[in-house]
Structures are given as C-alpha cells and as structure tokens.
Amino acid sequence: MRNIDELVSKLTLEEKASLCSGLDFWHTKPVDRLGIPSVMVSDGPNGLRTQKADSDHLGLGKAETAVCFPTGSALGASFDKDLAYELGASLARAAKGMGLHTVLGPAVNMKRSPLCGRNFEYISEDPCVAGNLGVGYVRGMQDNGIGVCVKHFAANNQEYCRMSTDTIVSERALREIYLAAFEMIVRKSHPWSVMCAYNRLNGTYCCENSWLLDSVLRKEWGFDGIVITDWGAMNDRCRALEAGLELEMPSSSGLRDSQIVTAVRTGKLDEAVLDRAVSRLLTWIFRPEDHDSSSATTLDEQHALARKMADASAVLLKNDDSLLPLEKKKEAVFIGTFAASTRYQGGGSSHVSSYRVSTVLDSARSFAGISYCPGWGDDAAQKDAGRLEDAVRSAAAAERVVVFAGLPDSWESEGSDREGICLPPCQDELIGRIAEVQENIVVVLFSGSPVSMPWIDKVSSVLQMNLAGEAAGESCAGILFGDVNPSGHLAETYPLALEDNPSYLSFPGSGKKVVYREDVFVGYRWYDSLQCPVLFPFGHGLSYTTFSLSGARLDGRRVSAVLTNTGKRAGAQVVQVYVRPPRSTEDRPAHELADFTKVMLEPGESRTVEFVIDDRMLSYYSSECGCWTAEGGEYVIELAFSSRDIRQTLVLRLETEQRPFVLCDHTTVRDLLAFMPYEKLPGFVKEAGKCFGVGSQVKREAMDDKASLAMFMEMPLHSIPSFVSVPEDYLEEVRKLSES
C-alpha cells in the first residue's frame, strides 16, 4: 500500500499540476522519479476500443481487435442483473490483457427523447433499470481489478450542442430521474471514477459545478474516487479543481497545467485544493494493486458471452398465431440488406473493431433453405426500384417471409441526433407492399432506439434485436428457428408518434439552453399517467412460452408471488414491481418501477419471487424540504409483466408522512394537517376555519360547503391575520406544535 501523503509531499508544484491532465489521448502523465506510472484508459461500454500506438490522436482510427458485446440499449432489454455482472467481469479480464487501468463506462444517462443520437449506448428511460444493471456492470469489472468511469454526469441527454448547452432542470427531476442511476451505482458499487458531462447544468458547466461534484456526489453519496472530464469538456481549470474535478482529458499540451501553477503562485488557487486533487488521483492510479483478481480470457470466450447476451436481450414484440418460431427445414425468403450485413453496433466513441461478426443470412442456412433479396439499395436508407419489385415478387411466391429492417449507421451515432422516429421510407414502403401479397410476415428490427411501425397491423410477428453485438446474426437465426426462446423486455416506451413524447416541445432546445419542461414525467411515467395509447409499453416482451403470476402476499415490507411457466418450453420472464402512490399534494406519476427480477423456468415449474419495498421506493424528492419524503396513505404494489400488464396488486399502508415539517411563506392549512389532526391545530387557525364554515354550523350563501372547505385548506398561514386576531408570535406557535 502506497503512502499517498508522503508522495504528495515529495512532488513539486509543476509535477502536481501535470498529474491533473492527460499525457495524450488515452494516458495519464507519469512522474518517473517517484515511481508514479502513466496509466491507460479506454472506451468500452460494450467492448474495448483500445487504440493502437500509431493511431490518430483524436481516437477515431483503428483500434485493437476486441469482442463487440450488445450495446447499452440491449443490456437494458435483458433486465438481467447477473448478466450485467458477467459483462463487467469479462470486460475486466480483456482489459487486463490489454494493459488498461480504467474503462470508460457504463453510460447510464436517461433516454429523455427517442431522438437522442446516443440512445443506443444508454440503458433505459428508467433509473431503476439503468441503476441496477449499472451496479452489476461496475461490480463485475472492479471485482476483477479494472476501474470503471461511470458517465456522463449529468443530464447529458442529447447530442445537439451537447458541449455547451445549458440544461435547465428542476432539482426534483434531477434527483428522481437524472441522478438516480448514478446515485445507486455510487452507493452500492463504489466506482473508481465518474466522468462529468460536457453540458452546463442550471447555468454552470458540469466540470465546475460544486453542487453536483462536491455537495451531492462526494458529501451526500460518499463517492471516494476521481472525477474525469469527458474528452474536451474542460472550461475553467481552477474552478473545476475547486469544485472537485481531478483529471482533465485528454492533454491540453501544458496550457492548463501552467494555469494551475500560476494560480497557486499568485494566491488565486489554494495549494491545498491542488494537493487534495493529487491525493485522490494517486489513490486512483495505484488502486489496481489492491484489486488484482482478474484471470485471463480468450476472444472466443468473450464471443460466447456476447451471444448469450444477444439471446437474452432480444424482444419479441408481436407474435400473432405463433408464427414464430419458424419451422426448420422449410423454405423461407429473407428480405432486406440487414440479413446479409447485420447491423450490430452504433457509431462514435463506442465503435469496436470486432473479432468475429456473424450475419443472420449465413447463420440461418443451417436451419432451412433460404432465398435472399436485398429489397433496397446498399445503403439501408436508399430506394432501389428494381430490388423492391424483386422482393415483392419473391414474397408473393413464398410461404414465409422475414424482412430485416432498421436504422442505418449514420442515423444512430454520437455527435448528432435523429430527426424523427420513422424507419427510412424505402423500408416502410417495402413492408407495406409485401403485406399486400403475403400474410405470413415476420419483421426483424435492428435499432438502438424506438421506431414507428405504420405497418404493425399488417404483419404477424415483430422481433426487436436492438444492437446486439457481433453475435447478433447467429442469435437472431437461433431465435427465428426456435433454438432460443426470446426473453427481452423493452427498457423504454415505443410511442405511436413522436409528438406523443413528453419532451417533444422542448427537445433539443435552442442550442444555448434546453428546458426539461416535462420534469419527472419521463417515458412511461408520462404515457401511463395520461393513459396515452402507445405502440408498445415499457417492460413489454413476449415469449415462446406462457407465464402466470399468482399468490401475491405482503408481509410487512416483503412482497412475494409465485411465477409459473404454464407453457410447453423453457423460458425466462421478467417480473416487475411498480409502486402506485396515494393521492398526493405533489404531481406524481401514476406508478414507478421499484424493482425487477428475471427468472428462468422449465415447463410447469414454479418459483417464488420476492422483493423488499424500502422507503425510497415510496418516496418523491421534496425540493422544499431538501429530502426524500413519503406521504401517508395507501400505496398499491403492482406485480407486472409490463407497465401496462399488471398481474397482481397489494396494498401497503403507510401511516405517517415521512418528511420534516418546513414552515415557509407559502405553508398552508393543508400542509399543517399533514402533520397533525384538526383537533390539535392552533386555536387561531380553527377560528379562521369558522369564517369559512369549517368546524361550525354556519351556512354561507356565497359558496357551497365544498368550496368553503377547499378555500380554507389552501389558505397560506400569512393570510390568517386578515380574518381573525392572532398572537404576535403565531408562526412560532405553529412551528412548536408541528414539531412536537
């Protein structure tokens, strides 16, 4: 174990400043005379993008060969906490072999809008899913001696002007939606580092936002690692140091190192602040010495895991008349260029130089006789009239048709957002034309975010493969022909139209700022609260078998139910637990996901699933109180197979409101009654009530009893002296009574 304090004391001012920025695009600076090494980081949420020594400094060139695992959107669809741990452990073993120190991931930003160009990298629209899977990923990696850098902290939910836009979002929405996954990961798995986002947050760049990096991340959540900039996200270096930002990446060619030195020498920056940052950096640099449990792995072993993940994340959206799985040995027509050139990853910094890529067309030939038509141009967005007509003719003559559709590479990439949620017009047109001549149509989709489906009522089956990594082709073939039973569920809502999305009117903002007007009503929280029709709801996913859920019980805070496979083949089901709050003084979503588990069962097998409902699952964040609070009342615990498929309900009664009393200039009589019965209200409050007919037999002609009561309940305490005499210290009397 290194003596960090001693090392800091031996460093010169210039050496300390040098440690606070990168040596180059991927390495930190060494201090050879003190044995402080240069360490290497790498992109890698879904596979290592380790750059070759002679690669371009922007990190856009050739990378070392690595296995490309399913992207974050696919991991989210797996709803599998154990699988997330396996992914982290496998990446750690591979990273050890490449000499890496820290991997830049997981990416756990919320999917605020389906248009965000980087949604394929992000896990879910819900922090419960992103947080729980992120915890597994981080534990798997750090248990095996490689650090993670959880990103992008925080509220980085679009690509448009992401490096400068000001994200305006309420503290409640931050706490409940945009920070919640980060909080869960920090508290439960203690990541070695966190990457701050490019954007400003409520007026201040994330890299120098002391509320975000110090007050919340460190002091409140107990984070003990380092904060690293996203590449090029530094604004003011000294302010960032003071706020709690340790490492700037990549190199600034010495510019900001000299700014630190000058600031210390002129007294503008306290050297103690620099020493604190350097101490944290050295602790991070030497951390692998205490976590060296990783064992070797081969590319073939990693590919096998990539296949397992692809199988677990595929979502069967529709399967009328059980058209899937297709019968083996019978002829089928495959249409669409994604059959022969399967899309399996997104563009940008997560792009992996893949080890062994499979295609659906090649993989399916071992199951049945396959004829193939490209259907459109070589570019998946390009119309080719000749190919379209050939595909329609082939479909008309076939017994079974599978169309492979999806988004082109350029439509889902870091750096730009999507313009809409439609597939390329040539694909929608082809599917519509085929539906005119063929009834038995399967559509397979390859995309990292929702797409509209104007042809949904004209096809029998829809399989969403997501962006399922290099084994996507073989996985898809196995699912189509029944060797694999799909078990994925949607980790985001598929809307009928883009206009239905809660962020529609405020995404992506003006460029200078974006206002999150929908507040906490993100994804299914919006759609389900409004009972808005959707294409497919959050949590939806079918199987080649069937399941039932019965015998729900509530023992204190422990919820249990019996899950049974009622079908004829083995399969996995995701049981989801939602909490529906009582009527609230706050605007709360109709229900919110509290937990989930994925269970594999043989035909006829049953298993009891259990969950514990903690206070946080019942709570909302009160900006007024500055804390999490749960109101008293009846909470409905929903056991479900999707947010719209509730199978069992239970009622949990919370007797008292769990929040501190806050007296302010807008405290109302209703607020007081949340903490004390009417009988214990101060006398002058009850006297004011009599003016409105409350607590007396007075009948007022101006308004009915209901209106009188409502007017009294909503009266702020500062208005009471206008109606009755009050003591001079009447507010102090209220405070003492409410706190007793």
N, C-alpha and C positions, 0 to 999 in steps of 0.2 A: 504494500500500500504506500503510495507516494505521499510525502509531506507537502501538501499543496501550499500551505502558508510559507514554508521555507522557500519553495520555488518562486513564489511571487516576490518575496523579499530580495531574491538574487537577480531578478530581471531588471534591466534598465528601462527607463521610460519609453524609449523607442521600441524596445522589444515587446513591452506590454501592449503598446499601440498596434504593433504589427500582428499580434495574435488575434486582433479583433476584425480582421478581414482576410479574404482568401488569398492563396498564393496564385491560383489560376482558376479555371472554371470549376474544377472538382476537388481541389486540395486546399487544406489549410497550411499556414506557414509554420515551418519548424523553428526551433531555437536549438541548434545542434550542440552548442557548448554546455547546455544544461540537460541534454538528453530528451528534449521535448520534440516528438516526431511530427511530421506532416501526416495528416490522416486524410483519407479519401471518402467522399460521399458519392451517391449515385441516384439517379431517378429510379423509380421502381415500384409504384403501387401494384402493378400487375405483371412484373417481370423486370429484370435488371437491365438498365440501359447504360452499361459501363462503357465509357468512351475509350477508344484506342489511344495510345500515346501520341500518335501523329494526327489525331482528329482536330477538326477546326475548333477554335476557342469558343464558338457560340454553342457548341454542343449539338449541332444539327447533323453532323456527319455520321459515319459508320461507327457502330458500337460492337462490342464483343457479342458473339452468339450466345443467346440465352433462351430459356423457355418462356413463351408468352402465355401467361395464365389469363383466365377470364378477367375482364375489366371490372371496376367497382360496381357498375350497374348490374352486372351478372352476379357478383358476390352478394349484393343486396337481395337479388331474386332468390338466392339459395335459402335465405333465412336460416342459415346453419352456423351456429356459433362455433362448434367444434371444427368445422371445415375452415373457418377463418383462422383458427389457431394453426391448423395444418399448413395453410398457405404461408403464414408468417414464419413458421419453423423451416419450411422448405426454402423460402427466400433467404433466410439467415444462413443456412448451410451453403447455398450457392454463393452468397455474398462473401462468406469466409474464404471460399476458394478463389475469389477474385481480388482479395486483399482489401475489401471495403470495411469501413468503420460504421457508417450510418446510411440507411436507405431512406430516401425522401418519399414518405408515405406512412400511413394511408391518407387518402383525401376524403374528408368527411363533411364537406360543405353541403348544405341543403339544396335540394332541387326546387328552387322557388318557382321557376318557369321552365316548361319543357323546351324552351328555345336556347337555353344556355349551351354554348358550344362544347363545354367540357362536362356535360352531364354524364356522359359515358364513363367518366372517371369517378364520379361521385356515387355514393351507395344508395341513398334514399331521399325521399321528401320528408322522412320522419326521423327525428333524432334518436328514438328508441332503437330503431333498426341500425342506423349508422353507428351509434354509440356502442351497442352490444357487439356488433361484428368488428368494429374498430378495436375494442378491448381484446377480443380473441386474437386478432392480427398482431397487435402490439406485444401481447404476452408471448405468442409463438415466436416472434422474432427476437425479443430481448431475452427470453429464456435460453436462447441459443447464441447469445453473445454478440448480437449485432443491434445497433441502435436504430430507432425509428425517428422520423421527423414528421409529426402529425401536421397536416396542412389543410386549408390555408386559413389562418386565424386572423380575422374573422369576417363573416358576411361578404365573402367573395363569391357571388352567385351569378356572375355574368362575365363575358369576355369583352364586351363593348366598353371601351375606355377604362378597363379594369385597373390600369396602372395609375390612374389619377382621380377617378370619380369619387364623389363623396356619398357614402351610403348612409342615408338618414333612416334610422330605425329605432323604435321605442325600446327602452330597457326591458320591458316585459317580453317583447318579441325576441330580443336578443337572448334573454335568459331561458325562455321556454323553447325556442326553435333553433336559433343560430349558434348559440354557445353550448347547448345542452349535450351534444355528442362529444365535444371537446372536454367538457367537464367530466362526463362519465369515464372517458379514457384516462384523463389525468388522475382522477381519484382512484380508479380501480386497477390501472396497469402501469402508472408512473413512467411515461415515455421519457427518453433521454433528451429529446429536443422537440420544439414546436416551431413551425415556420409561420412567420407573420405574413399577412396578405399584402398585396400592392395598394389596395384602395384606402381612402380615408374612411374613418368611421365617426359619424356625427361630428365632422369638422376637423378631425385630427388623423394624420396618417397612422396606420396600424403600427408602423415601426417605431413611432414615438408617442404612442398612446399609453400613458402611465396607468390610466384606469384599467385598460384592457390587460396590459402585460404585467403590471405590478399588483394593483389592488385586487383584481379578480383572479388572474392566473396563479400568481405566487401566494399572496397573503390569504386569499379566500379558499382556493382549491389545494394549496400546498405543493404546487409544482416545484421540483428541485433540479430541473435540467437547464438547458440553454435555449434561448430564442434566436432563431436564424432568419435572416430576411429571405423572402423569395428573391430570385435572381434579378438584381437591379431595382429592388424595392426600397433602397435607402433614400431618405430625404435629407434630414439634418442629423449628422452623425453624433454630435454631442448630446442633443436632445434625446436621441434614441438610446444612448448609453444610460442616461439618467432615468429613462422610462423602463429600462430592463431589457434592452436588445443587445445581446452579446456579440453575435457574429454576423458580419456583413458578407454576403456572397454575391458575385464572385469577387475577384480582385478589383480594387479601384486604382491600380497602378501607383499606389503610395499616396494618392491625393488625400484620402480621408484619414490615413494613418498620421500624416503630418498635421491635419486639422486637430486631431486629438492631442498630439504633443504640444502644439501651440496653445490650445485651450487650457491645458494643465499648467503650462509655464506662465501664462498670463493671469491665472486665477479664475478663468471663466468656467473651468471644469474641476471639481474636487477630485484629486488623485485617488481618494478613497472609492469613488464611484468606478473609476477605471480598475482599481485593484479588485473590487467586487466582481466585475465582469470577467477579469482574467482568472480569478479563482474558480468561477463557475466553468469557464472554458477548459481549464486544466483538468478539473474533475471529470468533465465530459470526455476529453481526449484520452484519459487513462482509464475510463470506465470499463472497456472490454477486458482488462486484466482481471476483473472480478466476475466476469460473466462468460467464461470460455468453456461452454458445454456443447458447442456445435460439433456434429460429426459430418463426415464427407457425404456428398450426394452426387448422383450422376444425372446427366441430362435426361436419360430415359426414365429414371425415377420421377423426375420433375414433370416430364410429359405425362406420365401416368396420373399424377395428381391433377394436372391441367384437364385431363379427360374426365376424371371423377368430378371435378368442379363444374365442367360444362354440362355433364349429365344432371347434376343437382340443381342447376340454375335455369334450365330451360323451362319456359312457362307455356303450358297448354291452355290457350285462351278460349278455344271453342272446339267442340268435337261432336257435332250433330251426327246421330245414327252410328256413333262409334266408328267413323270411317278410319280413324287411326286406332291401333297401328295397322299399317298396310300388310296384306297377306304376302308372305315371302314366296318367291319363285314365279310370281305373276308379273306380267309386263307393266311398266309404268313410264309415263312421259315426264321428264324433268324439264322445266322451262324457266329461263332467267339466268343471267350470267353469274349470279352468286352461287349457282350449283357447281360451276366449273372453277370459279375463282372466289372461294368463300371469304366473305368479309368477317374478320375476327378481332380487330382492334381499332382504336381511334388514332387520330393524328396529334402531333405535338410532342411534348417532352416525355410522354409515357410510351412512345413508339419503340417497340422492341425488335431487334434483329433476331428473328425467330429461328428456333432449332429445327423443328420438323412440322411443317404445316400440312394439314390434311384438307381435302375438299370433299364435299358431300357426294359429288358425282363419282369420284374414284372409290370412295368408301362404300357406296350403295351397290356397286356392281357385284359384290359378294352375296347380296341378299336377293337380287332379282334382275331380270333383263331390263335395262334402262335405255331409252332413247332420249336424246337431248336436243333442245332448241334454245339458242341464246335469247330470243324474244325481243331484245332491243339492242342498241349499239354497244360497243365495247365499254363505253362509259355508261354506268347504270342510269344516268340521267338523260341519255341521248336516244332519241327515237330513230328507229330503222324500219321503214315501212315494209320492206321485204321480209325481214326477220319476224315482224309482228304477224304478217299474214301466214308465214310458215308455221308459226307457233299455234295460231288459231286452227289451222287445218290439222295439225298433229293432235291437238287437244280434242277436236271433234271426233277423231277416229279412235281415241284411246278409251280404255276402261277406267283408268285412274290418272289424274294429273296433279303434279306438285309444282307450284310456282314459287320460286325463290326470289323474294323481293327484299328491299331495304334501302338504307340511305348510303349514298356514295361517300367515299373517304372525305372528300372536301366539304361535306355537309356537317360533319361532326369532328371538330378539331379544336385544339387550343388556339386561341387568338381571334376567333370570330364566332358569332352566334348564328343560329339558324334563323331563317326568315319566316318560317311557318312550320306547321307540323305535318304537312302533306308529304306523301311519297313523291318522287319525280313523276310528272304527268304521264310519261310513257308507260310506267309500271301500272298506275291505276287504270289507264286505258286498256292495257293488255288483259289485266284481270277481269275487267268488265266485259271485254269481247269474248274471252274464254267462257265466262259464265253464261253467255247466250247459247253456247253449243255443248256445254258439259255440266253435269250436276255434281259429279264426284271430284271436288276441287279441294286440295289442301294448299294453304298459303303458309310458307315459312318466312319469317322476318328476321333480318339481321340489322339491328339498330341498337344504339345505347340509350335511347330515349323514346317517348311515345310518338306514334304516327297515327294519323287519321285513317279510317278504313271505310270509304264510301261504298265499298262492295261487300261489307260484312254480312249482309243478309243473303248474299248470293253464293257464298262458299260454305262448305261443310265444316272445315277444320282450319284453325289458325294456331301455329306454333311459333312462339317468340323465342328465338335462340339468344337474343341480346348480342353482345360482342363477346363471344365465348372462348377466346384464346385460340392458340394454334391447333388444338384438338377439336375445334368446333365442327369440322366436316365429319369426322368419324362419329362424334357424339350425335350429331343430327341424324345421320344414317341409322345409328342404333336405335334412336327414339322412333323414327318413322316406321321402322320394321319390327318394333316391339321387343328388341333385346334390352332396352332401357325403358323404365316407366318414369315419365317426367314428374318432377316434384317441386318445381319452382313456383313462386308466388310473386305477384307484382309488388315491388317496393316503392311504386309511385302510381298515381291515378292516371288512367288514359281517358282524357276528356273527349267528348263528342266534337267539340270545336275549340280552337284556340281562344276564342272570345269568352269561353266559359271559365278560363283560368283566372284565379283571383288576382294575379299580378298583371293582367292584360293591359290595363290602362296606365301602368307605371313601369313597364319594362321596355327598354333598358334605361329609361330616364333621358335626361338632356345631354349627357356627356359630362357636364360639370357636377351633377348630382342625380341620385336616384332615390326616390322616397318609397319606402315599403308601406304603402297605404293599407294593404290587406292585414298588416300587423301579425297576429298569431294565426290567422286563418289561412294556412298554407296547405296545399294539397287536399287530402281527404277531409281535413278539418273544415275546409270551405264547402266542398261539394256535399258532404254528409250533413252539415249544419243547415244548408239550404235545401236539402233533399233534391239536389240538382241531378238530372239524368247524366250518366257517364257511359262511355264506351265499355270500359272495364274498371271495376273499383280497385282501390288499394287492397293488397293482400289476396287478390283473386288468383286462383291457379287450379286447373283440373288434373285428373289422373286417369290412368287406365283401370284403376280400381275405384271402389267407393268406401266412404268412411262415415261413421256415426259418432256422435258425442252425447253421452248420457250421464246421469247420476251426479250432476253438479252439486257440490257441497261447499259450505263456508264454515270454517272452524276458526273463529277469531278473525285473523287476517289471512289465513291459509285457505286458498281456493284449490279444489280438486275436481276432476271429472274423469270419466272413462272413455278413452278413444278406442274404437273398434274398426278393424278392416273388415267391411261387410262384402267385399268383392272376391274375385277368384284369382287374384295375383298379388304378389308382394308389392308394397308401395309405401311412400312416406307422405305424411300430412303435416302441415304447419298449423298448430293450434295457437290462436292469437287471443290475447286478453285486452279488452278495451274497458275504460272507465268512463261512465256517463255521469256527470256531476249533477247535483240538485240544482234547482233554480238559483241563480247567483246574482249578486249585486254587480258582478263583473261580466263582461262579454266573454263567455267561454265556449269553445267548440262543443258540438253535440256529444262527442266522445273522443278519447285519445288512446292510442296504443300504449299499454303499460308494460307488456312483456310478451314473449312468444317462445315456442319450442318446436323443434322438428322431430318427428317420431317415425321410425321405420317399423312396419308391421307385416307379418306374414298373413295370408288369407285366414280370416276367422280369429286372428289374435287380437287381444285387448290389452291395454296398458293404462294405468292411472297416470294422469299428468297433474302436476302440482305447481302452484305459483304462490308467492307471498306478496301481498299488497302492502307496500310501505307508504309512509306519509307523503313522500314526494309524488307518488303516483296519483294521489288525490288532490294535489295542490296546484295552484297557479302562483305566478310571481306578482306580488303586490309592489308596484313601484312606489306607492305612497308609504308603505311600511318598510320597504327595502328588504323584504324577506319573502320566503315561500309561505303560503298560507292555504289552509283547507277550511272551507266553511262547514258548519254543522249541517246535518241533513242526511238524506238517503242517497247513497251512491249506488248506481246499478253496475254490477260487474258483468261484462258480456264476454262469453266464451264463443269464439267465432272461427270461421274458415276464411273470412274476408271482412272488410269493414261494412259490407252490405249483406253478409251471410252470417247472422247471429244464430248460434245453435242452442245456447243455454244462457240463462241470466240468473243472477243472485243479487240480493240487496244487502249492502253493508251500511250500517247506521253509524254515523259519526256524531256523537252527542254535542260536542262543543267546538266552537270555531278556534282553529289553531293559528292565531296570529296575535301580535301585540296590539294594544289599543293605541292609536295615534290621534291626538287631538290637534286639529288644524282649523283654518278659517272656513273650510267647507264641510266640516263634520256635521252630519245631520242627525235627526232623531232616529232615523232608521239605523244609522251606524251605531248609536248608543244601544239600541235594542238587540244588536248582535252580541252584546257583552253582558246585558243584564235584563231581567224581566221588567215589564211595565211597572209593576208594583214598587220596584227599587229605584225608579227614575227620580232625580231631584224634584222637589215639590214644585218649583217654578216651571219645570218642563211639563209636568202634569197640568198645572194651571193653564199653560199655553194651550194644551190639548183641549181643554174645556171650551176655549174660544172657537174651536172647530167641531164641537160636539163630541169629542172623544172623551170617554170616561164619564159622561153625564147623560142626562135625558133630554138635553137641549136639542130641538129640531130646528135646523136652519132652512130658511126658504130659498136662499140663494143657490144652494147646491145640494145634491143628494149626499147620503152618508158616505158612499164610496169615494166620492170626490173630496169630501172633507177629510177623510182619513188619509188619502193619498197626499193631500196638500200638507197635512201635519207631518207625515212621515218624512217628506222630502225637505222639511224646513231646516236650514242651517242654524246652528245654535246662536250665531251672531244676530239672527233676526228675532229671537225670542224677546229681547227687551222692548221691541216695538209693540208687543201685545200685552205683556204683564210686567210687573215690577220684579227685579232680580237683585240679588246681593251684589255688591261691588266686585267680589272675587268669585262670581258664579262659575267661571270656567275652571277655576281651581277645584271647586266643589265637584264638578263633573269629572275631572281627572282623578281625584281621590276615590270617588265611588267606582269608576270603571276599572281602576287598577286593584281594587280590594277583592 
